[in-house]
Amino acid sequence: MVTDAPDIRTTCPYCGVGCGVIASRTTDGRLEVKGDPDHPANFGRLCSKGSALAETLDADGRLLQPRLHGRDANWDEALDAVASGLRAVIDAHGPDAVALYGSGQLLTEDYYVANKLMKGFIGTANMDTNSRLCMASSVAGHKRAFGSDTVPGTYEDLEQADLVVLVGSNFAWCHPVLFQRLQAAQAKRGTRIIVIDPRRTATAEAADLHLPLRPGSDVALFNGLLAHLATVGAEDTAYVAEHVAGLDDALAAAQALSVYEVAAVTGLDAITLTRFFDMVAATQRVVTVYSQGVNQSTAGTDKVNAIINCHLFTGRIGKPGMGPFSITGQPNAMGGREVGGLANQLAAHMAIDSADDRDRVQRFWQAPSMVSTPGLMAVDLFRAIDRGEVKAVWIMATNPAASLPEADAVARALEKCPLVIVSDVTDQTRTAKLADILLPAAGWGEKDGTVTNSERRISRQRPLLPPAGEARADWRIICDVARRMGFAGFDFASPAAIFREHAQLSAFENGGTRDFDIGAYGAVEDAAYDAMLPFQWPAPKDQPPGGRFFADGGFFTGDRRARMVATPVRSPVEAPSDTWPLRLNTGRIRDQWHTMTRTGQVPRLFSHLAEPFAELHPADADAAGVEDADLVTVRSPHGQVIVRALITDRQQKGSVFVPMHWTNPYASCAHADALVAGHVDPVSGQPELKHMPVAVDKVDADWQAFVVSASRPDPAGAAYWSLARAEGGWRAEMAGIDHAGMNADRACALMGLAPMPGDECLEVGDLARGDYRLALVRGGRLAGLVVAGRGPVAAARSWLADQLDADMTGTQRHRILAGRMGADEPDRGAIICACFQVGINQIADAARAGAQSVDAIGACLNAGTNCGSCRAEIKRIVEVAHVRQAG
């Protein structure tokens, strides 16, 4: 129910930090958001994405009513079609011919009823989630080591540690609010930071030591660390003797390589390795934070266990400032794990392969068709759809035709699947366009339920607005379908009722034998649920909630002892070759989220990076004949993308980085996951997204253009295009391989603007050089602009995008056609701080005027004072400005 309270406390829907948000109405009715100073995850801080949440809440691009085979329908028709379609497939082919694929964007209550329907009533475990792409290896590693999927520590450990090791995590960009907490500890108490990452990222810029290891060599590195810890006598012998098993086998695997062999495998020199080993060995309070660079690998589970081995061996676990720490990428990946959202899990951290757990859950649910074996994991699930074994799939709040490995093959599988049901907020994703039945789901700001962040903290997401159009909550849609299929047990009246049952199941026949227990909330009343403050599990009945795990043992194995796991070094499934000489790494950028269905609506989130790119080392670019800002094709045996070359020595030689975010409708050919093979970790089923052999070639375009328009540009006829929102309209990059010249008709067509009576087309061109510029003036104001040339276009892009609807009188016409402002109008340059829209030129000018530090720049310009994710870039700009000034 939408509240009339002036301030609504809710939770951010982006990464796994789980920041608290306060939403309020301004006097003119607009919604504003700010960080919640009382939320223990963020204490008032928000990143650039979270700060822009209010700008994502309009109905532009929303799916507003159900659709059946392309036609609008009412909810009764749509729900009947889903229920009868699933029932027909089950009756004809059995329950394993249907599947559900969910998302860490679902709330826990949505996840719970979906899991209950599939695994207890339909009777199939073919329910997986895009969290399989995020943290499945961490789940598997936890279960092998601890007997349960338990994150031992808390965010406070980052502030209490003396050394924090960041592995496979661009923390500054992907979890910026936590990174600010870590940097504050670095400044106040001298916490040292080690970053292990092939790329010299913004996070590495803040490190005391950066280890640019060879991609995929993490197991060798942490095996080497374990062997060193044993050599220098860092073992906590009492802890290991009482609480740990498997030491001998784990040590034998770790000691198989000498330090020099570890150096050869990792590509690191022995001096750097020894410095890393010594820093860890000499420091008691060590936290190892790891994320997708560890998990997204065919050796992901072994990487996780190699890290955990070092903490178990030294007893550095579950105590203040100590422990391995998995940081999830999605807002409710943890909540999904709690309710059994993965194909090899049951609810409440119980296991499908345990007869006792299956019996317990079946009795609690009074379920007629309890599963007995694990289902298909994400990659195998869509391959089974392709083979025709799965004939109906329900996809919720995710876009697998863009985000899964072999994305083009996934799209082809969905094209031929007899029944594809998609619940989403938009019909614009690649997956939604392949749906037979589209169901409009409530989005952030409309949802009501809970999420769990990376430190096991459960927080409320509260509605700020009524659902757009006819959109409904996912839990309600699922329950309506379940009842239409004839199943009892889905008569929930509210998310509070679902949460109560979820909490009751967590405590059912538990007695401390399972880690996940929130029994204290098993009888929570609706009003108390509505007002519920963030709390950390475990929260058993009549006991204080939260805390750390395993400081004194108490693992959830049969003998209550942890397991050190032998992790032999294995080669990647595919290695570079003469044909495919580079290793592809995919990942996130600072200001965008997943496939941009939400962040793509916000102009300022495009101001830092507005176009898909491939980050290349200068030597690799030179070998491919590529210069900075050239268009390039990145190819693999599975697909290709066309993106802009970004040449930098921050990239490791032999590797290329392509961000994951750009898909239709924002780019012509930039699905990074279309390049990636579906190789998976044999334990976790998580795919390898960090090590795919590829080749890079220059694209010889006949023309390129930068476009600004009040209307959505029309890239018809362009071989390459990417679109981004701008204030008052759009900006675009385009290129063509035709030999047709640019003229007014073509330029207006690219802008998506048809000239009207009274419009002016201001043209200037240099035919010999191939340069062409056109400004369309409507009612005396700028409606669109095309700046074209034979190669990459030089223009003050941020300034030009800001000129939409500008007064086109006087000298402004000449400035816009020239593509740059006059001397009386300062050029911000490329935007560095998205929160306050501060550009590189402003930062450099302030540095030359005497601002000698990042904090000084913040005092002058506010840059870097909100989310902090731009601070590393500001530091580089300040340093360069001072060097040039000194020279």
N, C-alpha and C positions, 0 to 999 in steps of 0.2 A: 504494500500500500504506500502510495506516495505521501510523504509527510509534508505538513505545512510549516515545520520548524524552519527558522531562518538559516540555520547551519545544519548540514547533513554530513555526518562522518561516514566515510566509505573507504574503499581500498582501491589502489591503482590496478588496472588490468594488464599491465605490461610484464616486466620480468619477475623473477622469483624473490626479489627483495621484499615485496609485499608492503609497499609504503602506504601509510595512512593519508587520506585526502579529506579535506573539508570543502564542501561545495556550498555556495551561498548565492542568493539573488541580489543583484544590484538594484538601485532604485528605478532603473529603466527596464527591469525585467530580465536582463541578461544573467547567465549563469557564470560564476567565477569559481575557480578552484585554487587551492593553496595546500601546502603540506600541513599535516596535522601535527602540531608540536607535542601532543601527548601520546602519539603512537610510538611504541618502543622500537619499531623497525627503522624509522627515519627521523623522528624528532623534528618534524617540520620541513625537512628537505624534500625536494622533488627534482627529478632530472628534466631535461628539455622536453621529453615526450609527456611525462606526467604533468608538467606545467601547462601543456597545450591541450589537456583533455577537454576543456570546455569548448574548444574549437572543433571537436569531432562529433558533436551531438546533434547536428542538423540532420534532416532526412534525406539529404542529397545522396543518391546511390542506394538508398535502402530498399530492400524487398518488403513491400507493404501488405501483400496478401498472398494466400497460397496459390500455386499454379500446378495444373495437371497437364502434362504434355504440351506446355507452351500457352495454355489458356488460363485465364483467371478462374479461380474456384472459391467456394466458401469453405470454412473449416470442416464442416461435417463431411462434405465430399472428399476433402483431402485426407482427413483422418480415416475415413472408411476405406479409401484407396490404399493407404499405407497398411492398415490392418489386414485387409483382404489380400493385398499383394504378398505380404509376408506369410500369411496363412497358406496361401496357394502354393508357394515355393516349399514351405515346410511339409505340407501334406504330400507333395509330389516327389520331393528329393531329400527330405529329412532336415533336421534343425541345422546341421553343419553347412547347408547350402545358403544360409543367411549370415550376415555379418554386420557389425556396427563399428565404425571408426570415429573416435571422439577426439577431444582436444583439451589441452591444459587451459583453454579459455572457458571451459565449462565450470560452473560452480560445483561444489562438493555435492550438493543436493541433487543437481542434474545427473552427475556421475553416479551417485548411489542408486537412483531408480533405474538408470540405464543398465548398470551392472546386474541389478536384481532381476530385471526383465530377461536379459540375455542368458545369464548363467544359472538362474534358479527356475525360470518358468518356460522360456523357449527351449533351453537345454543345450546351448552351445557356448563355448568359450571363445568363439570368434568375435571377441570384442577387444580391440586394441585402440591405440591413441597416438597422436603425434608426439606425445611424451616419449614414445619408443625412440624417436629421433633425438631426444634431448638428454635423458638421464637413465635409460634402461641399464647401461653398463654399471652405473653407480648402484642401482638397486641390486644387481646381481653380485657386485663386489661386496656390498654390505651383507647380503645374505650368506655369501660364502665365509666371510670373516666373523660376523656377529651372530649368525643364525636368524637375523631379522633385518629388515630394511630400515635401519635406525641411523639418523644423523646425530652423532654424539654431542656436538657442541652447540654454541649460541653465538649470535653476533657480538656479544660482549667479549668473546675470546679474541676477536680481531684487535680490540683495544687493550687487552691484557697481555697479549703475546709480546715477546721480545724479538721474534723473528717470524715473518709471515712469508711463506713460499706460495707464489701464485703460478699454477701450472695450467697451460692451455686455456687461459682466461684473459681477455682484454678487459680487465676489471673496470678500467676508467671509462670505457665506452658502454659496456654491456651491463654493468651493475654500478653505475656512477655514485649512487647515494652511499652504498657500502664502501666504495673506494674513498669517498670523502671522510668517512669515519676512520678508515685506515690511515689516510694521510694526516688526519688530526693527531692520531697516536704517534705517527712518525715525527711530527713536529714537537709534540708535548713531552713524550717519554723516550724518544729515540728509537722507536720500533724500526727495525731494519726490514727491507723488502727485497726478496729475490723473485725475479720473473723468469719463468721458463717458457719460452715461446719462440718459434722459428722467425717470427716477424718482430721488428723493433717497433712495437705499438706505442700508443700514448701511455699505456701502463708501464711499459719498459722504461720510458723516459723518466719515470719517478723512482726507479729501482736503484738500490745500492749495488746490485749485481744482476746482470741480464745474461741468461744462458740461451743463445740462439741455436738450440739443438736441431739436428736433422729431423724433419717430420717423421713421426711414427716411432721414434727411438726412446720414448719415455720409460719403457720397461727396463731397458738396459741402464738408463740413468739411475733409476731408483733401486735397481738391483745393486748397482755399484755403490750407492749410498748405504744400503743395508750391509754390504760386505765391509765397507769402511767403518761403520758403527760397531761392527763386531770386532774389527781389528783394534780399534782404539778403546775398547772396553766400555762402550756406552750402553750396554744392555742393562735393563732394570731386572736383575736376576730374580728378585723376589716376586715381582709382578708376573714375569713370564712363568715362573715355576708354579704359581698358584692359579693363574688365569688364562694361560695360552697353551695351545697345542700346535704341532706342525712346524716347530722351529727348525729341526734338522733338515727337512726337505726344502724349506724356504731358503735357508742359508746355503745349502748345496747349490741350488739354482742361482743364487745371487753371486756366489763365489766362483762360478764357472768362467767369468771373464775378469781379467786383470784391469786395473785402472787404465792402462794404455789401450786395451781392447775396447773398453767402454768409450774411451775417447774416439777411437776409430769408428765405432758404430754411431755415436751421437754427433760426430763432426765437431766436437769441442776439444780444445787443447787441454792437456793434462793439468796445466797450472790452474786454469779456470775451474776444472772439475774438482781439483783438490781444495781450492778455496771454498767452493760450495759445500763439499763434504765436511770440511773443518768448521764452517759457520754453523751447520746443522748440529754436528756432534757437540760443539761447545755451548750450545744454547738449550736450556731446559724448556723454556716456554716457546714452543714452535707450533704454529698452525699451518697446515698445508691446505690451501684452497684450490679446488680444481673444478673445471667446467667442461665445455664442449670439446676443447682440444684433447682432453683425455677420453671422454665418453664416446665421441663419434669416431670409432675406430674398430677395425676387425680384431684388435687386441685390447679393446676398451676395458673389459672386465679385468684382465691381467694388469693393466695400468693401474686401475683402482686398487687392486690387491697389493701391488708392489708398493704403492704409497702407504696403504694401511699397515703393511708389514713393518715399515720403519717406525710407525707410531706404537704398534703393539710391542715391538722389540725393546723400545726405550721406555715403555709405560707412559708415554706422553699422549694420553687420551682421556677425555672426560674431566680434566682438571682445568682450572682457569688458565686461559691462554694456551691450551694444548689440544691438538687433535686434528684428524683429517676432516675436511669440510667440503661437502658437495654443494655447489651453488647452482640451483636450477635456473633454466632459461625462461620458464613460463610461470604465470601468476599462480596457477593451481596445479602444477605438476605434482606437488606433494599431496594435495587433497585427492587427486586421482589415484595416487598410490594407496592412500588410506582406505579407499572404498573398493579396491581391486580393479582399477580401470585398465590394467594391462592383461593381455591374453593368458598369462601364466600365473595370475593372482586370483585370490578370493577377497572378499571384503574384510575390513578390519585387520589387515596384515596377516590373514590366514592363507593357506597354500592349497592349491588344487590337488597337488600330489600327496596330500595328507588325508587319509581316510577319516581320521578323527575330525579334522577341520571341515571336511565336506559334510560330514554328518551333523556337526554343530550348526553350520550355517543353514543347512536344509531344515533342521528342526526349528531354528529360530524364524526363518522365513515361511515355514510350512510350504516349502517349494515342491512342486510336483515333478520337476525334471532337472534335478541337480547335475551339473557337469561332473565328469570324472577325469577328464584329461585336459591339458592345456589346449588353447586354440591357436589359430594362425597369427603370428606376429606381423607387423605392418608390411614389410617387404614381401613376405610370403603370401600374405592375405591378398594383395593386389595381383600377384602372379597367379593365385588360384582363381581370381576373377577372370583373368585373361584366359586361363585354361577352361573356363566354363564350369568349374567345380563349385564356386560361389556364384549364385544366380541373383541374389538380392543384397544390396549393401545400403546401409543408412549412415551417412556422413554428417557429422555435427561440428560446426564451428571451426572448420579447418579446410584447407585447400590442397589435398594430396596430389592433384594433377600438376601442381607447381612445386610442392615442397618435398615430395618423396624422391629418392634416387630413381634414375631412369624415368624421369617425369613424363617424357613423351610416351613411353610404353604404358605408364599408368593411365594417361588420357585415352590411349587406344583401348585399354582394357575396359574402362568405364563406358566408352562408346558402344561396345558390344554387349555390355552387361544387360540382362533383361529388365532389371528393376534397380534404378539408382534413385535414392531418396536423399535430399540434401536439406538440412536445417541450417540456416545462416541468416546474417543480417543483410546480405547483399546478393544480388543475382549477377554480379559482374565478375566473379572469380572464374577461373578456367574450369574448376570443378562444377560450380553452379550451372554453367552453360551446358553441362553434360547430363543434367538431372532430368529424370522423368517426372518426379514430384518435388516441388520446391516449397519449403515450409518457412515462413518468416519468423525468425527467432528474436527475442528481446536482446538488446545489446547492452554494453556497459552504460550505466546511468539509468537503465530500466530494470536490471536484474536485482534479485533479492535472494541472498543466501550467504554462504561462507566460502573462504579460500584459505589455504594454508601456505605459508611462505617457507623459505629454505631453512629456517631455524625452528620449524615445527610450531609456528605461531598461527593460530586460527583467528581470522578477522572477518568482520561482516562486510559484505558488499550490500549497500542499501540503494534503493531506487531514488533517483532525483527527478525523474520525469515519467509520465505514463508511456507505455510502449508505443512506438511509432506505428501508425496504421493499424493493422490487425495482428501485429506481432505478438507472440506469446512466449512465456518462459519455457525453457527446454524441459524442465521437470514436468510441467503440466502437459506438454505435447506427448512426452513418453508415457505418462500415466493414462492419458486418454486413449492412446493406441493400445496399451496393455489391456485396459478394460474392454475395448472393442474386440480384442482377441480372446476374451473370455477368462482372463486371469484375475483372481482375487488378490488382495494385498496391495493394491495401488490406489486406495481411496484416500490419498493425502489431500488435506484441505489447504496446506500452506507449506512453504519451505521449513518452517519451524517444526512441523510434524515429521517431516523427513529427517531433520537433524536429530530429533529425539530418538527415532528408531536407529539411526546410524550410531548414536552414542550408546544406546542400549546394547546393540550388537557388539560394540567394542569391549563392553564389560562382561558380556555373557560368557559364563564359565571361564573367566580369565584368571583371577586370583594371582596376578603378577607373572603369569606364564607367557604373556605376550606384551610386547612393548607398547602397542597402541591401545590406550585405554582412556576414554573421555567420559567414563561413566558418571562423573559428577554432573553431566548435562543430560542425563537420560530422562529426567523429568522436568526439564526446563520449560517454563510456561511461555506462551507466545509473547507476552509483554517483556519478559526477561530476555528472550531471544532477540527481540527487536532492539533492546538496549544493551546487548551483550558487548562487553569490552574485549579487546584482543587478549587471548590467553595462549599459553604454550602447553602442548601435551608432553608427557602424560598428565591427565587430570582425573585420576581415579576418585571414586566417591569417598568423601570424608578425608581427603588428603590434599595438601597444597599442590597446585599445578606447577609444571615446568621443571627446569633444571637440566643438568647434564647427565649423560649416560656413561657407564663403564669405568669410572675412576676407581671403583673397588670391584671390578669384574661384573658379575651378574649378566653375562651374555645369554642369548636366547637359543643356544644350542642344547642338545640333549644332556651334555655334562656341564653346561653353564660356562664352558671355557671357549674363548675366541680361537679362531683358526688362522695361523699364518699359512699362506697359500704359496706353493712353489710357482714361480712365474718365469718360465724359460723365455729367452729372447727369440722371437720369430720374425721372419721377413714379411713385409707387406705382401698382400695377395698379388698386386700388380706393381711392377717397377718401371721407371722411365726407360725408354728405348730410343733408338735413332728416329723412329717414327713419331713417338710421343715423348719428347725430351724433358718436359717440365712436369712438376707435381702441382696439381690444383688443390688449393685450400679454399673452402667456402666459409662464410660467416656473416656476422652482423656489422653494420656501421652505427655511428653514434646516435642519429636522430630518427631512424626508421625502425619499424617493427614488422617482423614476419613479411607477409606479402602486401603490406601497406593498405589494407582495406580500411584501417582507421587513420594511421599517421599520414597516409597519402592525401588526406583532405586538408592538411594544414600547411599553408604556404611557408611559414618560417622553418618548418622541419625539412624543407628542401633547400634552405638557404646555404647550408654548409656543403652538402654534396647533392647535386640535383640530377645526376646522370649515372647510369651503371658504368662500371669501370673494371679494368684488370690492372692490378698492381704488379709491376714487373721490375726486376733488377736491371740496372743499366746494361750489364753484359748480355743478359738474355734479350733485351730489347735490341741491342746492336746486332746480335746474331740473327734476329728475325727481320732486320731492316726497318725497325719501328722507331719513330720519334715520339716525344711526349705529345699527347693530345691526338695522336693518330687514332683512327678507328681500327680495331683489330677483331679478327675472328679467333675465338678460343674453341678448339675442337677436341672431341674425344671419340672413341668408337660408338658412343651412345647418342651424341647430339652435338650441337654447337650453339654459341652465343656470339652476338656482335656487340662490343662495348668499347669504351674509350680507354686508351692506354694512359696509365699513370705510372711514370717511371721514377723510381726512388730506391736509394740504397737501404731504405728501411726494410725492403723486401729481401729475403734470402735468395742468393743466386741459385737458379735451378727450380725456383718455385714461382707460382703465380696465385694471387688472391683475387677472387671474384665474390662480391657480396650476394647474399641470397634473396634480397628484397624485390628486385625488379621483375615483374611478371606483367602479363596483360592485366589491366588496360594501360599500364604506364610505360611499356617499352615493346618494341617490335619483336625482339629476339634476345631475351636476357634471362631466361629461366636457368639459373646456375645449376640447379639440380638435374636438369636434362643431360648434363655432362657426366653425371656421377653414376658409376656402376652400383648395382644392388648387392655388393659384398657386405656381409654382416658378421658381427662378432658371434662365434659359435655358442657362447654361453648366454649372452643377453639378447641377441637378435638385433642389436643396434647397428645401423649401417655406417659404413666408412664414408665420411663427408670431408675428410681432411687430406686425402692422399690419392688422387686420381691422376694417372698420366695423361697429359694433354699436349697439344701443339698450338702455337700462336702464329698467326699470319696477319700481315697488314692488309687492310681493305682499301683498294684503290677506288675512291669515290670520285665521280665527275664533278659533284658539287656538294657543299655542305652549307647549312643554314642554322642560324639562331632565330627563333620566332617568339614573339610576344603577342598575345591576343586576348581580347575581352571574351572571345568565344573559345570553346575547345578546339584546338588546331586539328586540321584534317590531314593526316600524313599519307593519304592515298597517293601513290606514285613515288613514295620515298622508300628506298631499300632499307634504310635504318631510321628509327625515330625513338625518342624518349620524351615523355611529357612530365611536367611538374606543375603543381599549383603555384600561382603567384597572387599577390594581393590584387583583387579586381579581375582575375582571369587566370591565364595560363602562360607558361614558358615552355619552349620545346627545342630540342636539338634534332636536326634531320639531315639526311644525306641521300644522294641518289647515284645510281650507276648508269643512268641514261645520258645521252648526249644533248638533250634538249636544254636550251638556255633558259635563264630566269627572266620573267617579264611580269607585268602587273597582274595579269590574269592568274598566272601560276602562283605568284606570291600571295594574292588574296585567297586563292584556293587553299594554300598551306595554312593560312591563318584561320580558315574556317569562316571567313567573312565574305559575304557577297556585297560588292559596292552598291550603295543606295544613292538615289538622287540627292545631290548636295554634298556628297562625300568628296574629299580631296585625296588623291594619290600622289604623294611626294616621292619622286624617284631620283636616284643618283647612281651612276654606274661607271665602271672602267672596263670596257669590253676586252681590252688587251690583257688585263690581269684577271678577268673573270669575276670582279667584284660587283655586287649589286645590292642596293638598299632601297626599301620602300616603306614609307609610313602612311598608314591609312588614317585620315583625320575625319572624325564624324562629330558634327556640332561643335567644331572648334577644339575638340579634345582627341587625344591619341586613343584609337581603337585597336590598332595592331601595327606590328613592325616585323619586317624580315631583313636580316643582315646575312647575305650569302657570299660565298667565295668558293674557290676551287679546293682549298684545304681547310683545316680547322680555323674557325672564325674567331678573330680577336675583337672583343667587345667588352664593355663594362656591364656584364650581365646583370648583376644585382641592381645596379642603378637603372638600367633599361627596364627591367621587370617592374621597378617601382614607378615607372613613368606612365603606366596604363591609366588612362583617364586624365592625364596631365593637360594643362592648358597649352595649346600649340600655337601661341602667338609669339611674336618677336623672335629673339635669338634661340628660343627653345627648339624650334624646327631644325635649325642647323646643328644644334648639339645632339639631338636624337638621331638625325641622319648620320652624323659623324660617329655615333656610338659611344660618346663620352661626354661628360659634363664639362662646363666651363670652369675657369680658374676661380670664379666666385662660388662654386658649388663643390664642396669637398667630396672626393670619391672614397667611400668606405672600403672599397676593395672586396675581395672574397670574404664572405661572412665566416667568422671563426666562432663567435659566441652566439648560438641560436637563441638562447634565452633572452638576450638583450639586443640582438641584431647588431653586434659590433664586428667591424671588418678588420682585415689585416692591416690596411693602411692607417686606420685609427690607432691600432695598437702600436705599430711601428713609430708613428708620430709621437705618441705619448712616451714611448721608450726613449726616443731621441731628445725629448723635452725634459728628461730626468727621472722617469719612472723606472727604477732599477730592478724591480721584482714583479712577480705575478700579483702579489698582494697590492703593490703600488698601482699596477694597471687596474685592478679591481676598484681601488679607491677613486681612480680618475674616471673610469668608464663603466663600472659595474661588471665588466666582463670577467667570467670565472667565479662570480660570487653566488650563483644559484646552485646549479647541479655540479659544477666543477669539472665536467667532462672535457672542457676545452683548455684546462689549465696547462697541460703538457704542451699543446700547440702555442699557447701564449708564451710559455717559457722559451720555446725555440725562437719565436719572433723577437722577443726582447733580447736574447743573446745575439742573434744575427744583427739586430739594429745597433747594438753596442759595439760589435766587432767592426761593422762598416763605419760607424762614427769614429772609432779609434783609428781606423786606417786612413 
